[in-house]
Amino acid sequence: MTFKQDFLWGGATAANQLEGAFDVAGKGLSVADAMPGGKSRMQILGSDTFDWSIDADKYVYPNHKGIDHYHRFKEDIALFAEMGFKCYRFSIAWSRIFPMGDETKANEAGLAFYEQVIDECLKYGIEPVITISHYEMPLNLAKAYGGWKNREIVGFYENFAKAVLTRFHTKVKYWMTFNEINSAIALPALSQGMVATTGGDQQQNIFQAWHHQFVASSLAVKIGHELNPDLQIGCMIIYATTYSYDSNPVNQVATMLQNQAFNYFCADVQVRGEYPAYTQKLFKEKGVSPLAIEDGDLALLKAYPVDYVGFSYYMSAVQNVTDKDADTVDGNILGGVKNPFLEASDWGWQIDPTGLRIALNDLHGRYQVPLFIVENGLGAYDKVEADGTINDDYRIDYLAKHIQAMSDAVEDGVELMGYTPWGCIDLVSASTGEMSKRYGFIYVDLDDNIEGTGNRSKKKSFEWYKKVIATKGEDLTND
């Protein structure tokens, strides 16, 4: 058997993309609540004029409503249990605990809600895996404080982490401090709450914000380990296996530098507890001057590194600096050159299961800590047949090939903790704000305007993944 007996099979979601109930029980607005829906979401957030204002006359704000998981979590978790989930990765909405972000007292109604969610998971023997901050910092912290470039946010996050870790440490063993922390290199609006109008278009601010997040992450590890040394608290990054366009040494060096800047930098600091040797070179390339680092920061990073690396894997990328006429792709997070050996999803994300095996070997060889694939999946248009069935064979094929790559990596010697495919139930897409970009094993009857019955139904992949879990990843056939 490839996968260990206690392997954590499950699924992943995020509070801001499925809960809804944005104004219930004292919850404040988050940055996700100010993100308009539609394929132009990323362009709007990256524009020179966006300032976190909400224009309800112009845009739909799908994160406001989500899929109403807030009121239907028992139904949803029961479906996860039916699939045989061993774990469920979800996040805690910061603004449900501290509505404005800068309060000193936590909102008890918010804590009580997550206690119910956690208890519902434990009722079925499902281990909660909690992301403390997942693309939804309180809107007030983004608007009034300018996001993570402001050192004051460290203290506000520390209060948040202390509130949830103290409340739930006896029930929740697995935690992550930030979701896809390295995504800020492409779009700081998501993980750092910074847009161009608040300095998000300046590399100096992005790297300064990262330093503050590194400090905050170590503070969370410190709090958690003081409460219970057995807690497992990880970092979480996007990893995109990156190939050189050809064997030209110029492109090989460009690939090395891209890996350092994107795939490695944040994890290097959070896992190793110190800035990597290439930091000054990276700063020079990005035009970054020395960061504001307070006394004790570096000692804190060294003393409290993370316990494991959680990462998302959706695609690979190609690095090319020599052929300016090469075909490019728009769908990949970082853009770049089209890989002629790969197919792409409906949204232009290139599909590369072999790249996952490479990613696992690379990260394990680099860090020598356990790995946890906490996001992986296929965003696709799903057709509901006349009889109500949804035959998502394309999703089954995608996941089966990636699970096989995981198995190959484990045989290579990689220490892999678990696997939680993204959007195990359909939810609002982070990149486009659409419901029509579906990832789930469970279909939710809502359109891009969040209109519909909201009813849940099983796709073909539901029974397939149930079989995969029951056979511990041994049976990947689609029959």
C-alpha positions as CSV (number, residue, x, y, z in Angstrom):
1,M,0.0,0.0,0.0
2,T,1.5,3.3,-1.1
3,F,-0.3,5.8,1.3
4,K,0.2,5.4,5.0
5,Q,-2.7,4.1,7.2
6,D,-3.4,7.6,8.7
7,F,-3.2,9.5,5.5
8,L,-5.5,12.5,5.6
9,W,-7.9,12.1,2.7
10,G,-10.4,15.0,2.5
11,G,-11.4,18.2,0.8
12,A,-10.7,21.9,1.1
13,T,-12.8,25.2,1.2
14,A,-12.4,28.7,2.4
15,A,-14.8,30.7,4.6
16,N,-15.1,33.7,2.2
17,Q,-16.0,31.5,-0.7
18,L,-18.8,29.4,0.7
19,E,-20.1,30.7,4.1
20,G,-22.2,33.6,3.0
21,A,-24.0,35.3,5.9
22,F,-21.7,38.2,5.5
23,D,-23.6,40.4,7.9
24,V,-24.9,37.8,10.4
25,A,-24.1,37.5,14.1
26,G,-21.8,40.5,14.3
27,K,-19.5,39.6,11.3
28,G,-17.7,42.6,9.7
29,L,-16.9,43.0,6.0
30,S,-13.7,41.4,4.7
31,V,-11.7,42.2,1.6
32,A,-13.4,39.3,-0.1
33,D,-16.7,41.1,0.4
34,A,-15.4,44.0,-1.7
35,M,-14.2,41.9,-4.6
36,P,-16.6,42.0,-7.6
37,G,-17.6,38.9,-9.4
38,G,-16.8,38.0,-13.0
39,K,-13.9,37.1,-15.2
40,S,-12.5,40.7,-14.9
41,R,-12.1,40.3,-11.1
42,M,-8.3,40.1,-11.1
43,Q,-8.0,43.0,-13.6
44,I,-10.2,45.2,-11.4
45,L,-8.2,44.3,-8.2
46,G,-5.0,45.0,-10.1
47,S,-6.1,48.3,-11.6
48,D,-4.7,51.7,-10.6
49,T,-8.1,53.0,-9.3
50,F,-9.6,50.2,-7.2
51,D,-9.8,51.3,-3.6
52,W,-11.9,48.6,-1.9
53,S,-15.1,50.6,-2.4
54,I,-18.2,48.5,-2.9
55,D,-20.4,49.5,-5.9
56,A,-23.5,47.4,-5.7
57,D,-25.0,49.1,-8.7
58,K,-22.2,48.1,-10.9
59,Y,-21.0,44.7,-9.7
60,V,-22.3,41.5,-8.2
61,Y,-20.5,40.6,-5.0
62,P,-20.9,36.8,-4.9
63,N,-18.8,36.3,-1.7
64,H,-21.6,38.1,0.2
65,K,-23.8,35.1,-0.2
66,G,-21.5,32.2,-1.0
67,I,-23.4,28.9,-1.0
68,D,-24.9,29.6,2.5
69,H,-22.6,27.1,4.2
70,Y,-23.1,29.2,7.3
71,H,-26.7,27.9,7.6
72,R,-26.2,24.5,5.8
73,F,-22.8,23.3,7.2
74,K,-24.4,20.2,8.9
75,E,-25.8,19.1,5.6
76,D,-22.5,19.7,3.8
77,I,-20.3,18.0,6.4
78,A,-22.7,15.0,6.4
79,L,-22.0,14.7,2.6
80,F,-18.3,14.9,3.3
81,A,-18.6,12.1,5.9
82,E,-20.5,10.0,3.3
83,M,-17.5,10.3,1.0
84,G,-15.4,9.0,3.9
85,F,-13.4,12.2,4.5
86,K,-10.6,11.8,7.1
87,C,-10.1,15.5,7.3
88,Y,-11.8,18.7,6.2
89,R,-9.7,21.8,5.5
90,F,-11.5,25.1,6.0
91,S,-10.7,28.6,7.2
92,I,-11.9,30.9,9.9
93,A,-13.2,34.3,8.7
94,W,-11.1,36.8,10.6
95,S,-13.9,39.4,10.4
96,R,-16.3,36.9,12.0
97,I,-14.1,36.9,15.1
98,F,-12.8,40.5,15.0
99,P,-15.3,42.4,12.8
100,M,-13.1,45.4,12.2
101,G,-9.9,43.6,12.9
102,D,-8.5,46.0,15.4
103,E,-10.8,45.2,18.4
104,T,-9.3,43.8,21.6
105,K,-12.2,41.5,22.4
106,A,-13.3,38.6,20.1
107,N,-16.9,38.2,18.9
108,E,-18.3,35.3,20.9
109,A,-20.9,34.6,18.2
110,G,-18.2,34.0,15.7
111,L,-16.2,31.7,17.9
112,A,-19.4,29.7,18.8
113,F,-20.2,29.2,15.1
114,Y,-16.8,27.6,14.4
115,E,-17.1,25.5,17.5
116,Q,-20.2,24.0,16.0
117,V,-18.5,23.4,12.7
118,I,-15.5,21.7,14.4
119,D,-17.8,19.6,16.6
120,E,-19.8,18.5,13.6
121,C,-16.6,17.3,11.9
122,L,-15.5,15.5,15.0
123,K,-18.9,13.8,15.3
124,Y,-18.0,12.0,12.1
125,G,-14.4,11.4,12.9
126,I,-13.2,14.1,10.5
127,E,-10.1,16.0,11.5
128,P,-10.5,19.7,11.1
129,V,-7.5,21.4,9.2
130,I,-7.8,25.1,9.8
131,T,-6.3,27.9,7.8
132,I,-6.2,30.9,10.1
133,S,-6.2,33.6,7.3
134,H,-7.4,32.7,3.8
135,Y,-7.7,35.8,1.5
136,E,-10.2,37.6,3.8
137,M,-8.5,40.1,6.1
138,P,-11.1,42.5,7.7
139,L,-11.9,45.2,5.2
140,N,-11.1,47.9,7.8
141,L,-7.5,46.7,8.1
142,A,-7.1,47.0,4.3
143,K,-8.7,50.5,4.0
144,A,-7.8,52.2,7.3
145,Y,-4.3,50.6,7.8
146,G,-3.3,49.9,4.2
147,G,-3.0,46.1,4.6
148,W,0.0,44.0,5.7
149,K,2.6,46.6,4.9
150,N,1.5,48.3,8.2
151,R,3.4,46.8,11.2
152,E,0.3,47.2,13.3
153,I,-1.4,44.4,11.5
154,V,1.0,42.0,13.2
155,G,-0.5,42.7,16.6
156,F,-4.1,42.4,15.3
157,Y,-3.3,39.0,13.7
158,E,-1.6,37.9,16.9
159,N,-4.9,38.6,18.8
160,F,-6.9,36.7,16.2
161,A,-4.5,33.7,16.2
162,K,-4.5,33.7,20.0
163,A,-8.3,33.8,20.1
164,V,-8.9,30.8,17.8
165,L,-5.9,28.7,18.9
166,T,-6.8,29.2,22.6
167,R,-10.4,28.3,21.9
168,F,-9.9,25.3,19.7
169,H,-6.4,23.8,20.4
170,T,-7.9,20.9,22.3
171,K,-10.1,19.9,19.3
172,V,-8.0,20.9,16.3
173,K,-4.5,19.5,15.7
174,Y,-3.7,20.8,12.2
175,W,-3.4,24.5,11.4
176,M,-1.9,26.8,8.7
177,T,-1.1,30.4,9.2
178,F,-1.7,32.0,5.8
179,N,-3.2,30.7,2.6
180,E,-0.9,30.9,-0.5
181,I,1.3,33.6,1.1
182,N,3.5,33.8,-2.0
183,S,0.5,34.7,-4.2
184,A,1.3,38.4,-3.3
185,I,4.0,38.4,-5.9
186,A,1.3,38.4,-8.5
187,L,-1.7,39.9,-6.7
188,P,-1.2,41.3,-3.2
189,A,-4.9,42.2,-2.9
190,L,-5.7,38.6,-2.0
191,S,-3.2,37.7,0.7
192,Q,-1.9,41.1,1.8
193,G,-5.0,43.3,1.4
194,M,-3.0,45.8,-0.7
195,V,-4.1,47.3,-4.0
196,A,-2.4,50.0,-6.1
197,T,-4.1,52.8,-4.3
198,T,-2.6,51.6,-1.0
199,G,0.9,50.7,-2.3
200,G,0.3,47.2,-3.6
201,D,1.9,48.1,-6.9
202,Q,5.3,48.6,-5.2
203,Q,7.6,45.6,-4.6
204,Q,9.0,47.3,-1.5
205,N,5.6,47.2,0.2
206,I,5.0,43.5,-0.9
207,F,8.3,42.4,0.7
208,Q,7.7,44.5,3.8
209,A,4.3,43.0,4.1
210,W,5.8,39.5,3.8
211,H,8.2,40.3,6.6
212,H,5.2,41.3,8.8
213,Q,3.4,38.1,7.8
214,F,6.5,36.0,8.6
215,V,6.6,37.5,12.0
216,A,2.9,37.0,12.5
217,S,3.2,33.3,11.4
218,S,6.0,32.7,13.9
219,L,3.9,34.3,16.6
220,A,1.0,31.9,15.8
221,V,3.4,28.9,15.9
222,K,4.7,30.2,19.3
223,I,1.1,30.6,20.7
224,G,0.1,27.2,19.4
225,H,3.1,25.2,20.6
226,E,2.9,26.8,24.0
227,L,-0.8,25.7,24.2
228,N,0.1,22.2,23.0
229,P,3.5,21.2,21.6
230,D,1.8,18.5,19.5
231,L,-0.1,20.9,17.4
232,Q,1.0,20.8,13.7
233,I,1.2,24.3,12.3
234,G,2.2,24.7,8.7
235,C,2.8,27.4,6.1
236,M,0.9,27.3,2.8
237,I,2.2,28.3,-0.6
238,I,1.2,28.1,-4.2
239,Y,3.7,25.8,-6.0
240,A,3.9,25.9,-9.8
241,T,6.5,23.4,-11.2
242,T,8.5,25.6,-13.5
243,Y,10.4,24.3,-16.6
244,S,12.9,26.1,-18.8
245,Y,11.7,26.8,-22.3
246,D,14.8,25.0,-23.7
247,S,18.3,23.9,-22.6
248,N,19.8,27.3,-23.3
249,P,21.6,28.2,-20.0
250,V,20.1,31.6,-20.1
251,N,16.6,30.1,-19.7
252,Q,17.9,27.7,-17.1
253,V,19.2,30.6,-15.0
254,A,15.9,32.4,-15.5
255,T,14.1,29.4,-14.2
256,M,16.3,29.2,-11.2
257,L,15.6,32.8,-10.3
258,Q,11.9,32.4,-10.9
259,N,11.8,29.4,-8.5
260,Q,13.6,31.4,-5.9
261,A,11.3,34.4,-6.2
262,F,8.0,32.5,-6.3
263,N,8.2,28.8,-5.3
264,Y,10.8,29.1,-2.6
265,F,11.2,32.5,-0.9
266,C,8.3,32.5,1.5
267,A,8.7,28.8,2.4
268,D,12.4,29.2,2.9
269,V,11.8,31.8,5.6
270,Q,8.9,30.0,7.3
271,V,10.4,26.5,7.2
272,R,14.1,27.3,7.8
273,G,13.5,30.3,10.1
274,E,15.8,32.7,8.3
275,Y,16.1,34.7,5.1
276,P,17.8,32.7,2.3
277,A,21.2,33.4,0.9
278,Y,19.8,34.8,-2.3
279,T,17.7,37.4,-0.5
280,Q,19.9,40.4,-1.3
281,K,20.2,39.4,-5.0
282,L,16.4,39.1,-5.1
283,F,16.0,42.5,-3.5
284,K,18.3,44.0,-6.0
285,E,16.4,42.5,-8.9
286,K,13.1,43.7,-7.5
287,G,14.3,47.1,-6.5
288,V,13.7,46.5,-2.8
289,S,15.8,48.4,-0.2
290,P,16.5,47.0,3.2
291,L,13.3,46.1,5.1
292,A,12.2,47.6,8.4
293,I,13.0,44.7,10.8
294,E,12.5,45.2,14.5
295,D,14.8,43.9,17.2
296,G,13.8,40.3,18.0
297,D,12.2,39.6,14.6
298,L,14.9,37.4,13.2
299,A,15.3,35.5,16.5
300,L,11.5,34.9,16.5
301,L,11.6,33.5,13.0
302,K,14.4,31.2,13.9
303,A,12.8,30.0,17.1
304,Y,9.4,29.3,15.7
305,P,9.5,27.8,12.1
306,V,6.5,25.9,10.8
307,D,6.1,22.2,11.2
308,Y,5.1,21.2,7.7
309,V,4.6,22.7,4.2
310,G,1.0,22.9,2.9
311,F,0.7,23.8,-0.8
312,S,-1.6,24.2,-3.7
313,Y,-0.9,22.6,-7.0
314,Y,-3.0,23.3,-10.1
315,M,-0.5,23.8,-13.0
316,S,3.0,24.1,-14.1
317,A,4.7,27.0,-15.9
318,V,7.4,27.6,-18.5
319,Q,10.2,30.2,-18.1
320,N,11.5,31.8,-21.3
321,V,13.6,35.0,-21.8
322,T,15.1,34.2,-25.2
323,D,12.2,33.6,-27.6
324,K,9.9,36.7,-27.6
325,D,7.7,35.2,-30.2
326,A,6.8,32.0,-28.3
327,D,3.1,31.3,-27.8
328,T,1.9,32.4,-24.4
329,V,-1.0,31.4,-22.1
330,D,-3.2,33.8,-20.1
331,G,-4.8,31.3,-17.7
332,N,-1.8,30.4,-15.6
333,I,-1.4,32.4,-12.5
334,L,1.9,33.7,-13.6
335,G,1.2,33.7,-17.3
336,G,4.2,32.7,-19.4
337,V,4.9,30.5,-22.3
338,K,2.5,27.8,-23.5
339,N,3.7,24.2,-22.9
340,P,3.0,22.3,-26.1
341,F,3.0,19.0,-24.3
342,L,0.1,19.9,-22.0
343,E,-3.7,20.3,-22.3
344,A,-5.5,23.1,-20.5
345,S,-8.6,23.6,-18.5
346,D,-11.7,25.6,-19.6
347,W,-10.0,28.6,-17.9
348,G,-6.6,28.1,-19.6
349,W,-4.8,26.5,-16.7
350,Q,-2.3,23.9,-18.1
351,I,-2.8,20.4,-16.7
352,D,0.3,18.7,-15.6
353,P,0.0,15.7,-13.1
354,T,3.7,14.8,-13.6
355,G,4.6,18.2,-12.4
356,L,3.0,17.3,-9.1
357,R,5.4,14.4,-8.6
358,I,8.3,16.8,-9.4
359,A,6.9,19.4,-7.0
360,L,6.7,16.9,-4.1
361,N,10.2,15.6,-4.7
362,D,11.5,19.2,-4.9
363,L,9.9,20.5,-1.8
364,H,10.7,17.4,0.3
365,G,14.3,17.4,-0.8
366,R,14.6,21.1,-0.1
367,Y,12.9,21.2,3.4
368,Q,12.9,17.6,4.8
369,V,9.6,18.3,6.5
370,P,6.2,16.6,5.9
371,L,4.2,17.9,3.0
372,F,0.4,18.3,2.7
373,I,-1.3,18.9,-0.6
374,V,-4.1,21.2,0.6
375,E,-5.4,22.3,-2.8
376,N,-5.6,20.6,-6.2
377,G,-8.4,20.4,-8.6
378,L,-10.1,21.2,-12.0
379,G,-12.2,24.2,-12.4
380,A,-14.7,23.3,-15.2
381,Y,-18.2,23.9,-16.5
382,D,-20.5,21.1,-15.3
383,K,-23.6,20.1,-17.3
384,V,-26.7,18.9,-15.4
385,E,-28.4,16.2,-17.5
386,A,-32.1,15.9,-17.9
387,D,-32.2,13.2,-15.2
388,G,-30.2,15.4,-12.8
389,T,-26.9,13.5,-13.1
390,I,-23.6,15.2,-13.7
391,N,-21.0,13.1,-15.5
392,D,-17.8,14.8,-14.7
393,D,-15.4,12.2,-16.1
394,Y,-13.0,15.0,-16.9
395,R,-12.6,15.8,-13.2
396,I,-12.2,12.1,-12.3
397,D,-9.5,11.8,-15.0
398,Y,-7.7,14.9,-13.7
399,L,-7.8,13.8,-10.0
400,A,-6.9,10.2,-10.8
401,K,-3.7,11.2,-12.6
402,H,-2.7,13.6,-9.8
403,I,-3.3,11.0,-7.2
404,Q,-1.2,8.6,-9.2
405,A,1.6,11.2,-9.3
406,M,1.3,11.5,-5.5
407,S,1.7,7.7,-5.2
408,D,4.7,7.8,-7.4
409,A,6.2,10.6,-5.2
410,V,5.6,8.6,-2.0
411,E,7.4,5.7,-3.5
412,D,10.2,8.1,-4.3
413,G,10.5,8.6,-0.6
414,V,8.4,11.8,-0.1
415,E,6.7,12.2,3.3
416,L,3.1,13.2,2.4
417,M,0.6,13.9,5.2
418,G,-2.6,14.2,3.2
419,Y,-4.6,15.4,0.2
420,T,-7.5,17.8,0.2
421,P,-8.8,18.6,-3.3
422,W,-10.0,22.1,-3.7
423,G,-13.6,23.1,-3.6
424,C,-14.9,19.6,-2.6
425,I,-18.3,21.3,-2.8
426,D,-18.9,24.0,-5.5
427,L,-18.2,27.5,-4.2
428,V,-17.3,31.0,-5.4
429,S,-14.1,31.0,-7.4
430,A,-11.4,33.2,-5.9
431,S,-9.9,34.1,-9.2
432,T,-13.0,35.0,-11.1
433,G,-15.8,35.3,-8.5
434,E,-17.9,32.8,-10.5
435,M,-20.0,29.8,-9.5
436,S,-19.8,28.4,-13.0
437,K,-16.1,27.6,-12.5
438,R,-16.8,24.5,-10.5
439,Y,-14.4,22.2,-8.7
440,G,-16.6,20.1,-6.4
441,F,-17.7,16.5,-6.0
442,I,-21.0,18.1,-4.8
443,Y,-23.0,20.4,-7.2
444,V,-24.6,23.5,-5.8
445,D,-27.6,24.9,-7.8
446,L,-26.5,28.5,-7.9
447,D,-25.4,30.7,-10.9
448,D,-22.8,33.4,-11.1
449,N,-25.3,35.9,-9.6
450,I,-25.8,33.5,-6.7
451,E,-29.4,32.8,-7.8
452,G,-30.9,29.4,-7.7
453,T,-32.2,26.8,-5.2
454,G,-28.8,26.2,-3.5
455,N,-29.7,22.6,-3.4
456,R,-26.8,20.1,-3.2
457,S,-26.5,17.0,-5.5
458,K,-23.8,14.4,-6.0
459,K,-21.7,14.4,-9.2
460,K,-20.3,11.2,-10.6
461,S,-17.0,12.1,-9.0
462,F,-18.6,11.9,-5.6
463,E,-18.9,8.1,-5.7
464,W,-15.5,7.8,-7.4
465,Y,-13.7,9.8,-4.6
466,K,-15.6,7.8,-2.0
467,K,-14.1,4.6,-3.6
468,V,-10.6,6.2,-3.7
469,I,-10.7,7.0,0.0
470,A,-12.1,3.5,0.9
471,T,-9.3,1.8,-1.0
472,K,-6.7,4.2,0.4
473,G,-5.8,5.5,-3.1
474,E,-5.3,2.0,-4.6
475,D,-8.4,2.0,-6.9
476,L,-8.4,5.0,-9.2
477,T,-10.5,3.4,-11.9
478,N,-13.6,5.1,-13.3
479,D,-16.3,2.6,-13.6
